[in-house]
Amino acid sequence: MDVSGMPVRDMAVVLVEDSSQVAGARRAAAGLARALGFDEATSGRVALAVTEAATNLLKHAGRGEILLGTARAGGHAVIEILVLDRGPGMANVDRCLEDGYSTAGSAGTGLGALRRVADTFDVYSRPGGTALLLRVGPSAHAPPAATSAVLVGGVSVAVAGEEQCGDAWDQEPQAGGLAVLVVDGLGHGATAAQAARECVGAFRRHAGAPPAARITALHKALRATRGAAVAVAEIDAHRRVVRFAGLGNVAGSVYGGGPVRHLVSHHGTAGHSAHRIAEYTYPWPPHAVLIIHSDGVASLRDLASYPGLLQRDPGLVAGVLYRDFSRRRDDATVVVARGRVS
């Protein structure tokens, strides 16, 4: 798995529906730790985290899925673990995190143990499901305290039956904010994945260019591929604006500070047809949240039924939206960025 950029674009999905699959989840996590060259102690923490998470998932929800991927922290790779279920949820998350508390007649050390073993831990629960986010890496490379004005996280998952994801995403930190790319290669499988990789490469080669200029460059770079839908957003937290340009059916919205603002993307296919490439500017109010997703995810509208979600870690937000809005018949990507709370 390529970890040269931040973050790796696609995540492996491990279904956990009975106790026999706990070992499979642990092996998948251990294999990823080996691929990243983690030492024995770190690999053991990864295996423990996934084993405990899978066991808790079965105990409290009956079934669910674990997404495994990588991110970068302080210039070093860490494993990102998302645990998603559609169970009854937790009435009191803080109480469930206390050692000795259990709703299933067990020792009550599950969530507390997960929080201790992880470098990053976040949880969101409501009636109808719970989501956990953990990041685990070498102790010497634990994630530093966030200093960026904008935090970002995402999920990119291949459709069932495909080894490669035709979607991808990337980010470029900038002074006072960041730029984000989401690309959806036409179709799915290897050829769509190739278009997505070409797009990420072109995005990086044109670092610092404004969104419309970047989309124009991506359009040219994808001419030898099957093409893609693409979107680039640039968040300037200092000037309190978002600049956005899109081509095709990648959707973007800004939440916070009033009604949801749905960002304008023009019809076309990068690499093949682009009748118009235009850039639009939108307000970026305090504590705003930007969500961009491919068409493997159903349209997002009002998220009022998810109280408190948009204040969680962006990676956790992306995981919840993937769980609840993925169409499950195409590659699916959700990227979430929000202003850092002082």
N, C-alpha and C positions, 0 to 999 in steps of 0.2 A: 504494500500500500504506500502510495506517495505521500510523504509528510513534509515535502520541501516548502509548501506554502502554508498559509493559515486561512482557514482550516482545510482538512481533507474534505472533498465535496460529498462523497457518498458514505452511507452507513450500512452496516450489515444488520439484518433483522433476524432475531432468534425468537421463534414462537415458543412459549412456555405454557403448555396445556395439561401436562401431567408430570409426575415426579421424575420420570425417566429423562425428561428434557432438561432438568437442572444440570446434569453432568455435561450435556451438550453445550449449554450456555457457558459453563465454566471453561470447557475446552476451547470454545471460540474466543473467549477473552484471553485465555493463556496464549493462544496462537498469535493474537494481535500483540500482546506484550512481548513475545519473542521477536516478532517482526520489527518491533521498535527498539530492540536491544535493551530492554529493561533488565535491571539486575534482579537477583532472586527475591530479595525482600519486596521490591516493588511489584514484581509479578505475583507474589503471594498476596499482596494487598488487593490487586486487581481480581484475582481468583476468589478471594474471600468476599469482596464486594458483590460480585456477580452471583456467587452461590447464595449469599444471604438475601440478595434482592429477589432472585428467582424463587427461593423458598418462601419468602414473605408474600410474594405475588400469588402463589398457589394457595397459601394458607388463608389469605384475607380476601382475594378476589376470584379465585378458582382458575383463572387463566389470564393471559396477557402477552405482551411482547417486550423484548429487550432490544434496544438499538445500540450498536457498538460502533464507535468511530474515533477519530483523533482530532485534536485541536493543538494549538500552540500556546504555551504559557512561558513568558520570559525567554522566548527564543528556543524552547525545548518542547518536544512532543509530550502530550498527555493523552490518556485514553478517556473518552467521553462515553458515559453510560446513561441511557435514558430507559427508564422502567415505566411502562404504560399499561394501565388496566382500565376496565369498565366496571369495577366492583362498586360496592356501596359507598366508598369514600370514608374519610375520617371526620368524625364530628368535632374533634379537638386535636389538631395537629400537634400543638405544643405538648399536650399530655401524652400523646403516642410516642413522642421522642424521648420521654423519660424512661430510663432503665427500670425494669420491674413492672412496667405497665403493659398489660396485654388484654386484647379482646378475644383471643383464641385459645386461652388456657395454656400458653407457652411461657417460657421464662421471661419474655418481655424485653429482650435485648436487641431486637432486630433493627429498628430504625436508629436507635442510639449507636449501635455498632457501625452501621453504615455511615453515619455522620462522622464518627471518629476515624474511620479508615480512609475517608475521602479528603482530598485537598479542597474541593468545592462540593457543596451539598445544598440542594434546594428541593422543595417539595410543594406541590399544589394539589389540593384535594377538595372535592365537592361531591354531593350525591351524584352517582353515576360514573365515578372514576377518580383515580389517583395517578399522579405522575411524579417520578423522582428523577433528579438529575445529579449525577456524580461525575467528578473529574479526578483521575488518579494518575500520578506521575512520580518520578523519583523525588524523594524528600528534599534533596538539595535544590530541586527545580520547582518547588511548590509555587503556584501562581501568586504573583505579587499583588498587593492591594491595587485595585483599579484606579488609574489616573486619567484615562481617556475621558473626554467630554461625552463620548457616545460609546455604549456597549453594544455588541452584536453577537448573535448566535443563530444557528440554523440547522435544519434537517434536510437531507437529500437522500431519497430512498428509491431504488430501482423497483419497477413493477415485478410482481411475483413471477418467477420463471426466467428472469434475466440476471446474468452475472454482473453486467455493467449498467450504470445509470446514465440515461441520456440527458438528465438535468445536471446542472452544476451551479455553484455560486462561489463568489470570491469577494474579498474586501481589501481596501487600501486605506490604511490610516492616514489622515491628513491633519494639518494644524487646525485645531478647533473642531474636528469632526472626522468624517470618513466618507469614502465612496464605496458603493456596494454594487455588484453585478449579480444578476440571476439570468441563467440561460437555459432554454428548453430545446434541445435538439429535436428535430422533427422525427416522429416515430419513437422507437425505443431500441435498446440493444446496442451492439458494437458501433454501428455507423452513427447513431445519434450521439453516443458517448464521444466519438471522435470529433464531431462538430462542437460538442460542449468543451472538450479540451482545447481545441483550436481557439475558441472564443475566450476562454480564460487566459490563454497565452497572449492573445492580442490585447486583452484588457490590461495585462501587466506591462506589455510593451508600450502602452500609451498612458503610462502613469501621469497623473496630474491634469490630463485633458478634461474639459468640461463634458457633461453627459452627452449632449448632442454630437459633439466631435468624436467622442468615443464610440457611440453607436454607428456613426459613419465609418470609422475605422474597422469596427467589428463586421459590418456589412461587407466590406472589401475582403477582409481576411477569411470569410466563410464561403467565398465563391466556389471553391473546389470541394465543398462538403455538401451534404443534403440540405443544409440550412437550419435556421433556428429562430425561435422567438427570443428576444433579448430585452433587458431593461437595465438601466444604470441610474442609480440615485446618488446624489451627493448631498450630505448633510453638513451644513455650516452652522454649528451651534453658537458661534460668536455672533453671526449676523441674524440668527434665528430664521433660517430659510432652508428649504429642501429644493434642490434642482433635480428634475427627473426627465428622462427621455426613454421611450420604449418603442419597440417594433414587434408587433404580434401580440399573442395572448398571454403575456406575463402581467399580472395585476399587482398594483401597489396602492396602499392606503395609509393615511396618517391619522392616528387616533390621539385625542387629547385637545383641550382648549376649545371645545365646541363640537359641532357636527363632524362626523367622519368625512375626511376629504379623500375621494377616490381619484387617483392620479391618471392622467391622460396618456394612453399609449396608442400609436397609430397602427392601422392595418399594414400587414406586410410580412415578409420573411427575410431575415438577415441572410445575406448571401445570394438572394435570388430576386426579390422585389421589394423596393422601398420607394413608394411614391412621395412620401414626405417623412422627414426626420426633423422633429422640432423638440425644443426644450421648454419646460414649464417650471415656474417657481411657485412654491407654496409656503405658507407660514410654518415655522417649527416652534410651537409654543413650549414653555417649560414643561418638562416631564412628558413630552410627546413620544409616541411610539410609531415607528414605521414598520409595516408588514408588507413584504413582497412574496408572491407565490406563483408557481407555475400552474398550468391548467389541469394538472393531476390533482389539484386541490380545489374543492368547490368554492364558489364565491363567498367571501367573508363580508358580513354586514355588521349588524349591531352585536357587540360582544358583552352586552350588559348582563347576560346570564352567566358570565364568568367573573364574578366579583373578585377584584384583587389580582387577577391573572397578569395584567399588563405591568404590574410592579415587580414581577418575579424575574429571575435570570432570563435573558432573551433566549438562551438555548432551551430552557424549560418551556417557555411560552411556545416556541416553535414546535416542540414535541407534543404539547397538548393540542395545538391546532392541526398537526399532522394526524394525530390519533382520531380526532373528531370530524375532520373535513376532507381527509384524503379519499379520492374516488376509488382507490384500490384497483383500477384497471389501466393505470398509466404511471410512469415515473412521477414522483411527487417531491416538491421542494418548497419549504417555507423558510424565509429569512426574517429575523426580527431585530430591529435596532431601536434603542431608546436612550434618552439622555440620562446621564449618571445623576443619581440623587445625591446631593451634597450631604 
